[in-house]
Amino acid sequence: MANRHRGEISAELGGRQYTLCLTLGALAELEDAFGAGDLVELARRFEEGRLSARDLIIILGCGLRGGGSPLTNDEVAGLCVPEGLHGFVRIAAALLAAAFGAPPDEDTTALPPGPQGA
């Protein structure tokens, strides 16, 4: 079960529930993957809201490994989620919000609602 006070979220990937967390090591992995010099630069990159499929794989892979799952990015790339692409984006958004400053009273363990009408 995800602990929101530690920045964890729960998500279904490939038909299985996982805990994802952007630990300090996972954040360092993201900095390296995106060529960011520091956490501020990394946060700014995500604030732009432009993510490629490759970005989603990296973010989710880092979060899964930070949450204790040994999945590689290649394995993450082969997973399916409910809601398809929207599901991947929602999981990544919830994970980034948990790591980069969702207010402490906000429940970051639950995924944000999907697009309206979806």
N, C-alpha and C positions, 0 to 999 in steps of 0.2 A: 504494500500500500504506500502511495506517495505521501511524503511529509512536506507540506507546503512551506514550512519554516526552514527547510533545507534547500528550497528551490526545486523540489521534485515535482514532476507531473506524471500522471498515468495515461497511457494511450494504447489503443489496440493497433498492432501492426502484424500483418501476416496471420491473422486469426488468433493472436496471443496477446495477453495484457503484459505490458512492460512498464517499468519505472524509468523515466529519463531524467537526467540532471546534468546541468552544465557546471561540473566541478572546476576547480582551478586548472587542473590538468586538461580537461575538455576545452576550457576557454583558451588555454595556450595552444592547443591543437587547432582551434578555429583561427586564432591569430596567424599561425603559420600557414594554414590552408588558404586564407584570404589575403595574405601579405600585409596584415595590419601591424603597425608598429607598437600599438598598445590597445588597451580595452576601450578607451574613448574612440579611437579610430574604428575599432570593430563595431561598437555600438552605433556610430554614425552611419556605417555601411548598412546596417540592418534597418535603421530608421528611414532610409530611402525607400524601403518597401519593394525593391526590385530584387526578386530571387529567381534564379534559374533552377531547373530540375537538379543539376549538379550541386548547387548550393544547398537545396533541401536534403539531398543524400548526405552531404558533409555535416550539416547541422544535426540531423537526426542520428547519424552515426556517432558523432561526438556525444550527444545526449544519451544515447543507449549505452555507450561504453562508460560514461560518467555515472550512469545508473546501475552499473554492474554487469551488463550484458557484453559478451565478447564478440558481438557481430562486427564484421568488417564492413567497410563502405560498399564493397561489391555485393555482400549479402543483403545489406539494407536496400540497395538498388533493385533487388528482386522481390521485395515485399509489397504486398497490397494492403490498402487500408479502406475502411468504409468511406464512402463519398469520394473515392478516387483522388484526383488532384486537390480538390478542396480540403479533403481530409489531411493530406500531407501539409498543406499550407497552415491549416488550423493547428496541427500538432506543433509545427515549428514556431508559430506565433506564440502559442502558450508557453513553450519552452523558453523562448527568448524573453517573454514578459516575466517569467519566474526568475530568470537570471539577471535581467537588467532593470529591475526596479518596479515590479508590480507592488502596489502598496501592501503592507503586511496584513491588513484586514481583508484584502481581496483574495478569493479562493483561486489560486493558480493551479490547483490540482485538476480542475475541470477544464475541458476545452471550451474555447469561446464558441458562441453560436455560429452556425454555418451561414452562408449567404441567404438573404431573404428570398423566399420562394423556392429554395432548394429542398 
